[in-house]
């Protein structure tokens, strides 16, 4: 399945959503949530140990979605595998029909539920992008031929337009472009003026789509938890106050997310929807934002 790549190349407004793999052997809840997003998103991101918390292999989870007729974007993080393991998984992904990859460095192990385990970090996201570019050209990391055929992976990267260091943001973005990133999904966005500045001063002219990260905040307490526990995120106090004063905080969170989708639509080429454990509400958010179902 390559409809996501086709939508990117056609310049469509892109919609992706994030779904976590199960913690255990039963994928039924993941599949249920993903099924609800059919015809509303171009592809579904399957996370790779997000926040260094144990979950099912994203490779296995992505295959399960493919079997359900749902196109995945398989996240691949460098935290847990060396370059041999990463390349092996990428070749396996290609063989199993997975074409979309999001190359990530990965969250530090100290942040997760196994803080005493050893992080690998043999590569980081830029060098992982470089490795995938080589594999797509029929070469391994050491530039030796892949004797049984090249891969055909459509690879993206993460970007954080709200990064405090503007020069660091520009340098990292340009390095990822040079390494072969074909699309970018952003971290949670709350400062849309900053996003617009990034789009006009850094991303302009690259012809690579930027998908703004839109996060469903369920309550003021949820927003405060994210500010406290998710590095690099700063949800403004006025949003927290709005959630705190709402009669129905979840409905208010849905309204805020829809407003943010509308803002993003004026600035960049897509949105990446995150609604942890409430992925079923993403269609409602898109409806409120005036985003129609996907017809192709």
N, C-alpha and C positions, 0 to 999 in steps of 0.2 A: 504494500500500500504506500503510495507516494503522493497522495492528494495534498498533503501539507506543503511539500516541495513545489508542487504545481501552483498552489495558491500564492506562495512566496514569489515565484517567478512571474506570476500574472499581476503582481502588485495589489492583491486584494487586502482588505482590512482583516488582519489575522486575529483569531481567537484561540488561545490554548488554555488549558486548565490543569491544575496539579491534583493528582490523586496519590495517596500514600499506599504502598503495598501492605499486605496484612502482616501483623506480628503473630505468625503461626502458619500452619499449613493450609488453612481454608481461605480461598480467595473470594468467597461469595459476596462479602460486603464491598470489596473493591470493585468487583464486576458490576454489582447493582448500581453503585454510584456512577461508574463509567457509562453504563447503559443509559442513564438519565441525561447524559451530556451528548448523546448522539444527535447529529444535525444541529448542534449549537456551538460546537468547537471544531476546529480543524484537526486538532490532535490533543492527546492527553499526556502530560508529563508524568512519568513514574519515577519517584524519587529514589535516590541511592543513599540510604542511611542518613536522611536529613537530620541535622543537629546531632549527628553521631549517635542516633538512637537505632537500635537493632530492628530491622524489618526484613521481609523476604527479599531475595535477590531481585533487583530491577529487571535483569535480563529475563528471568523466569516470569515475572509479573507482566512484562511487555509481551511475551509470547502468549500468555493467557488472554490479553486484550486482543491481540491479532486474531486469535481463534474465535473471538466474539465479533469480529468485523470492525474493530475500533483501532484507529491508527495511534500508536504510541510514540512519544519522544522519550527514549530511554536515557536517563541521567547516568553518567559515569563519573565517579569521584576517585581522586588519586589517593585518598586517605588509606584505603585498606589493601591495595594491591601494588606490586611492583610492575615495572614495564613489561615483564613477561606475562603476568596475569592480565594486565589491562589489554595488551594486544590479543591475547587468547580470547578474552571475552568479546572484543570487537569483531574478530573473525567469526566467532560463534553467532553474534548478533546478525551479521550480514547473512550467514548461512540460514538462519531461522526466519529471515524476511524482515528483520528490523532495519530500518533505513535512517531514522532520525535519532541523533545523539546530541545530548547536551553535555559538554565537557566542563567539568568542575574540579577545583582543587579539593574541596570537601571540608566540612567543619572539623575543628580539633576534637580529638577524642575526649579531652577533659570536659567538654560541654555535654557529653552524652550519658548514656546509661551503663557504659562499661569504661569508666574513667581510668582504670588501671591497665587497659590493653595498650598495645604498642601501635602508634600510627606509622604508616609506611612512608607516604609522601615521596616516593622515588621520583615521580614527576609532579608537576603542578599543571594548572589548566592550560597555560600557553604551550608547554611542551607536549601535553596530551593532544592539543589541536595539531601540533606539528607531526606527532606520530600518526594521527588519523590521515592527515594529508599525504604522508608517505605511503600508508597502506592503500589509500585510494589510487596511488600511482604504481601499486604493485611492489612496494618495498617495505621491509620491516624497519624498526628503529635504527638498526645498524646499516641500513641501505643495502641489504641483501635481498634478492628477489623472493617474493611470495610465490613459490613454485606452483601452487595450486590456485592461483588467480587473485587478482586485486579485489579489494572491497569497493562498495559503492555506498558510502555513508554520507548523509547530509547533516553537517555538524554545526551546532550553535554554541554560544557561550553566554555566560552571565555578565551583567553590567550593573553598576550602582551609580546612577547619575547624581545621587545625593552624597557621594563620597566627599569628605571634608577637603581633601587635597585635589584641587582642580587639575594641576599638572600631573598628579599621579593617576587620576581618572583618564586623562587624555592619553598618557603613555601606555597604560594598561589596555585601553580600548584599541589603540593603534597596533599594539603587539598582537592582540587577538585577531584583528583583521588580517594582518600580514601572515599569521599562522593558519588562516583558512576558514575562520568563522563565517558562516553564511547567514546567520540570524542571531539576534541578541534578545534575551529575556531579562528584564530588570528585576532588582529587588523591589520590595514593597515601596510604592511611591506615595508620598503625602505632599511633597513640595512640587507642584506642577509648574511653577515659574522656573524652578531649577531644571526640571525636565525639558522645558522649552529652550532654555539656554543651552543645555547639552545638545539638543537636536540641531540648533542653529549654528553653534560654534564648534562642535566636535563631530557630530554624526552626519552633518550635511554633506551631500555629494558622495557618500559611500555606497549608496544603493543597496544597503543591507538593512532589512527591517528591524526596528526596535519595538519590542512588545513591553508595554508598561505593566509592572506588577501591581495588581489590584487585590487587596486583601479584605475579606469580610470580617469586620470587627463585630463581635457578638454582644459586647457590653463594655462599660468603662473599665471593669476589672480585667477583662481580656486585653484591652488596649494597654493598660498599665503593666500587665504581665509581659507583653511583647516588648515594650520599652525596656523593661528590666532584664529580660532574658535573651533577646535576639540582638546580636551585635550589629551596630550600624543603623539601627532603626530608631527613629524619633517621631512618634505620633504626636502631633501638636496638642497642646492643652485644650484648645477650643473644640477639637473633635472629641476628646475625652469628656469634656463638660457637656457636650451635646448628647453623648450616649448616656451620661449619668442622669441627665434631666428628662430623658425620654420615658414616656409611659410604657412603651414596649421597646427596650434597647435593641433587640434583634431586628425588628422592623426598621428602626432608625439606622442600624448598621447596613441593612440592605439598601436603604435610600442613599446613604453616604457612598457606598460602593458604586451604585448606579450613576451618581453624580460624577464620580471619578472616572468611570468609563467614558462618559460624555466628554469630559475634559481631555482625556487621553486621545480620543478620536480626532480631536482638532489639532493634535500636536505630533502624533507618531503613527506608525503603521499597524498597531495592534495592541492587544491587552493579554496579559497572562493572569488568569483568575486563580486566586487561592482562597479556599473556604474550608478550612480544616474541619473534617468530620461533618460538614454541612454542604458538601458538593451539590446536593440536591437543590440548593437554593440558587445556584449559578444561573439557571434559565430564567428565574424570576428577576434577578439583577439585570440580565441582558435585555429582558423585555422592558423593564423600567427605563433602561438607557436607550431604547429604540433600536436595538440590534436585532435584526430578523434572523430566523433560522437559516442555516447554510443549505443551499439547494443543490450543489453539485456533489 
